[in-house]
Amino acid sequence: MPKYGICAQTAAEKARGGTDPIEAWRQAAQAVFPNSISSQIKGCPRDAFLGLCEDGFVKGIARGSYTKSQLNKSYALRAVGLLRANPELASDKTNLWQRIQQYRGQAHNGQMDVVVTLWRNGLLEEPRTGLV
């Protein structure tokens, strides 16, 4: 499993246990990348995870205000929509990312690792209305 996928799964478990999602990601990233501050604070995968949490897509985590990144959040939300329409894309992150980027050739920066790991582990759900 890719390291940012491990971060996402670990952070989701911590947040479902009551830890604030932002702090849950920080703790998970420190555990997965103990010797790399730059990997711990990398924004793209973190903001993809927090964007999904923010809109109520991660099971057991209430909607909230967790990230200012609209771009990485939008990538993650689009990926979820594409996976729902075509679940086979979970086995081809490059194709999934190309569809999000409309084949611009830019590589994903950990965002797809986050989404696909949460998807494969059954940690994504359709957001419910009324969550705070």
RAFEN-V203412 format. One line per field, one symbol per residue. psi: psi as a letter, one per 20 degrees, with the letter a starting at -180 (. if undefined). Layout:
psi=???
This chain:
psi=pqhhgggggggggghhjipphghggggghhhhmhjnghhhjphghghgghggghjkippjpqqaoiqiohghghggghggghhhhmhhihjmhgggghhgjlkiipqqlighggghggghjkjqrpqqqiq.
